[in-house]
């Protein structure tokens, strides 16, 4: 192995390779294996070109068993075959797919999930709730800054207003809609209390942006 090479400086990578890999000679052929432990169990590394044949032989030998059955058999001899690899193979097995159809093909069909279902699965706020919470968070940050951004937020342009309905300002939406949904009667002046304002931001996520 690389550690036995004389006159060359060894790196951390060299030591990691030795801990993870070893070579076993069988009938003059070298096979990559995991270093043998105190149990003297030899586990081979499977090459990509051998992977399908090994999966197919194991699957046929156990009578088209499922993922857990296959993994139990494979772990006795190989060390780099993952659950994901086995699942991909099982989805390609025609006989297993036919068995699944008889057990209930409807369980294998994909369907579109609603936004509420996705939120319940991942336990994360929806995009509308996230955007509303960020608007409230940024408004509080600007209000506390007492800088030019706050002046721009509060400032009004003098002069004659054009005809028609005035355009809605960003701050109007934050104050009249977003903040009012989370806590009625709350104003931007309350953002000075960071802890209370953080609770308002978190409450916006719970509302799901409705």
C-alpha positions as CSV (number, residue, x, y, z in Angstrom):
1,X,0.0,0.0,0.0
2,X,1.0,3.7,-0.2
3,X,2.3,3.8,3.4
4,X,4.9,1.3,2.6
5,X,6.5,3.4,-0.1
6,X,10.0,4.5,1.1
7,X,11.2,8.0,0.7
8,X,7.8,9.6,0.1
9,X,6.0,11.9,2.6
10,X,2.6,10.5,3.6
11,X,-0.5,12.7,3.7
12,X,-3.7,12.4,5.6
13,X,-5.4,11.1,2.4
14,X,-2.9,8.2,2.3
15,X,-3.8,7.2,5.8
16,X,-7.5,7.5,5.1
17,X,-7.1,5.2,2.0
18,X,-5.3,2.6,4.1
19,X,-8.0,2.6,6.8
20,X,-10.8,2.2,4.1
21,X,-9.3,0.0,1.5
22,X,-7.1,-3.1,1.2
23,X,-6.2,-5.5,-1.6
24,X,-6.8,-9.3,-1.7
25,X,-5.1,-11.5,-4.3
26,X,-7.3,-14.4,-5.5
27,X,-5.8,-16.7,-8.2
28,X,-3.5,-14.0,-9.3
29,X,-6.2,-11.4,-9.5
30,X,-6.4,-8.4,-7.1
31,X,-9.7,-7.5,-5.5
32,X,-10.4,-4.3,-3.6
33,X,-11.7,-5.1,-0.1
34,X,-12.4,-3.4,3.2
35,X,-9.6,-4.0,5.8
36,X,-10.3,-7.2,7.6
37,X,-11.4,-6.7,11.3
38,X,-11.1,-9.0,14.3
39,X,-14.0,-11.1,13.0
40,X,-11.9,-12.0,9.8
41,X,-14.9,-11.1,7.6
42,X,-13.9,-10.2,4.0
43,X,-16.2,-7.6,2.4
44,X,-15.6,-6.8,-1.3
45,X,-16.0,-3.4,-3.0
46,X,-18.2,-3.8,-6.1
47,X,-17.1,-2.2,-9.4
48,X,-19.8,-0.4,-11.3
49,X,-19.6,-2.9,-14.2
50,X,-20.3,-5.8,-11.8
51,X,-23.1,-4.1,-9.9
52,X,-26.1,-5.1,-12.0
53,X,-25.0,-8.8,-12.3
54,X,-24.5,-9.0,-8.5
55,X,-27.9,-7.4,-7.8
56,X,-29.6,-9.7,-10.3
57,X,-28.1,-12.9,-9.0
58,X,-28.8,-12.0,-5.4
59,X,-32.4,-11.0,-6.1
60,X,-33.1,-14.2,-8.1
61,X,-31.4,-16.4,-5.4
62,X,-33.7,-15.1,-2.6
63,X,-36.9,-15.5,-4.7
64,X,-37.4,-11.8,-5.6
65,X,-37.3,-10.7,-2.1
66,X,-37.6,-7.0,-1.1
67,X,-35.1,-4.4,-0.2
68,X,-34.5,-5.5,3.4
69,X,-34.0,-9.1,2.4
70,X,-31.6,-8.2,-0.4
71,X,-29.6,-5.8,1.8
72,X,-29.2,-8.5,4.5
73,X,-27.8,-10.9,1.9
74,X,-25.5,-8.3,0.2
75,X,-24.0,-7.0,3.4
76,X,-22.6,-10.5,4.1
77,X,-20.3,-10.1,1.1
78,X,-20.1,-6.5,-0.1
79,X,-19.6,-3.2,1.6
80,X,-20.5,-0.5,-0.9
81,X,-24.0,-1.3,-2.1
82,X,-26.5,1.1,-0.7
83,X,-30.3,1.0,-0.1
84,X,-30.8,3.5,-2.9
85,X,-29.0,1.3,-5.4
86,X,-31.2,-1.7,-4.4
87,X,-34.4,0.4,-4.7
88,X,-33.4,1.5,-8.2
89,X,-32.9,-2.2,-9.2
90,X,-36.2,-3.3,-7.7
91,X,-38.1,-0.7,-9.7
92,X,-36.6,-2.2,-12.9
93,X,-37.6,-5.7,-12.0
94,X,-40.7,-6.6,-14.1
95,X,-41.7,-9.5,-11.9
96,X,-41.6,-7.4,-8.7
97,X,-43.6,-4.7,-10.3
98,X,-46.3,-7.2,-11.4
99,X,-46.5,-8.4,-7.7
100,X,-46.9,-4.8,-6.6
101,X,-49.8,-4.3,-9.0
102,X,-51.7,-7.2,-7.5
103,X,-51.1,-5.8,-4.0
104,X,-52.6,-2.5,-5.0
105,X,-51.3,-0.5,-8.0
106,X,-52.9,2.7,-6.7
107,X,-50.2,2.9,-4.1
108,X,-47.6,3.3,-6.8
109,X,-49.3,6.1,-8.7
110,X,-48.0,9.6,-8.3
111,X,-50.4,12.5,-7.7
112,X,-50.1,16.2,-7.2
113,X,-50.1,17.4,-3.6
114,X,-51.6,20.6,-2.4
115,X,-49.6,23.3,-0.8
116,X,-51.1,22.5,2.6
117,X,-50.1,18.8,2.3
118,X,-46.5,19.8,1.3
119,X,-46.3,22.1,4.3
120,X,-47.6,19.4,6.7
121,X,-45.0,17.0,5.4
122,X,-42.0,19.2,5.6
123,X,-43.2,21.3,8.6
124,X,-42.0,24.5,6.9
125,X,-43.9,27.8,6.2
126,X,-45.3,28.3,2.7
127,X,-43.8,30.8,0.3
128,X,-46.5,33.4,1.0
129,X,-46.0,33.1,4.8
130,X,-42.2,33.3,4.4
131,X,-42.4,36.4,2.3
132,X,-44.8,38.1,4.7
133,X,-42.5,37.3,7.7
134,X,-39.5,38.7,5.8
135,X,-41.4,41.9,4.9
136,X,-42.2,42.4,8.6
137,X,-38.7,41.6,9.7
138,X,-37.2,44.1,7.2
139,X,-39.6,46.8,8.1
140,X,-38.7,46.5,11.8
141,X,-35.0,46.5,10.9
142,X,-35.3,49.7,8.9
143,X,-37.4,51.4,11.5
144,X,-34.8,50.7,14.2
145,X,-31.9,51.9,12.0
146,X,-32.8,55.6,12.3
147,X,-30.8,56.2,9.1
148,X,-31.5,57.3,5.5
149,X,-33.6,54.2,4.9
150,X,-36.0,55.2,7.6
151,X,-36.2,58.7,6.3
152,X,-37.0,57.3,2.8
153,X,-39.6,55.1,4.4
154,X,-41.3,58.0,6.2
155,X,-40.7,60.7,3.6
156,X,-43.4,62.2,1.5
157,X,-43.0,63.9,-1.9
158,X,-44.4,67.5,-2.0
159,X,-46.3,68.6,-5.0
160,X,-49.6,68.0,-6.8
161,X,-50.8,64.4,-6.8
162,X,-51.7,62.9,-10.1
163,X,-55.3,61.9,-10.9
164,X,-56.5,58.5,-10.0
165,X,-56.1,56.2,-7.1
166,X,-52.7,56.5,-5.4
167,X,-50.3,53.6,-5.9
168,X,-50.0,51.3,-2.9
169,X,-46.7,51.8,-1.2
170,X,-44.6,48.9,0.2
171,X,-45.0,50.3,3.7
172,X,-48.8,50.5,3.4
173,X,-48.9,46.8,2.7
174,X,-46.7,45.9,5.6
175,X,-48.5,48.1,8.2
176,X,-52.1,47.8,7.0
177,X,-52.1,44.2,5.9
178,X,-49.1,42.1,7.2
179,X,-48.7,43.5,10.7
180,X,-52.4,43.8,11.3
181,X,-52.9,40.1,10.5
182,X,-50.4,39.1,13.1
183,X,-51.4,41.5,15.9
184,X,-54.1,44.1,15.6
185,X,-53.2,47.6,16.8
186,X,-49.4,46.9,16.4
187,X,-47.4,49.6,14.7
188,X,-43.8,50.0,13.4
189,X,-42.9,51.9,16.6
190,X,-43.3,48.6,18.5
191,X,-40.3,47.1,16.5
192,X,-38.0,48.8,19.0
193,X,-38.6,45.9,21.2
194,X,-36.7,43.2,19.3
195,X,-38.0,40.2,21.3
196,X,-41.6,41.2,20.8
197,X,-41.0,41.9,17.1
198,X,-39.4,38.6,16.6
199,X,-42.5,36.9,17.9
200,X,-44.5,38.9,15.4
201,X,-42.2,37.6,12.6
202,X,-42.7,34.0,13.8
203,X,-46.4,34.5,14.0
204,X,-46.5,35.5,10.4
205,X,-45.1,32.1,9.4
206,X,-47.9,30.3,11.4
207,X,-50.6,32.3,9.5
208,X,-49.4,30.7,6.2
209,X,-49.6,34.0,4.5
210,X,-53.4,34.1,4.4
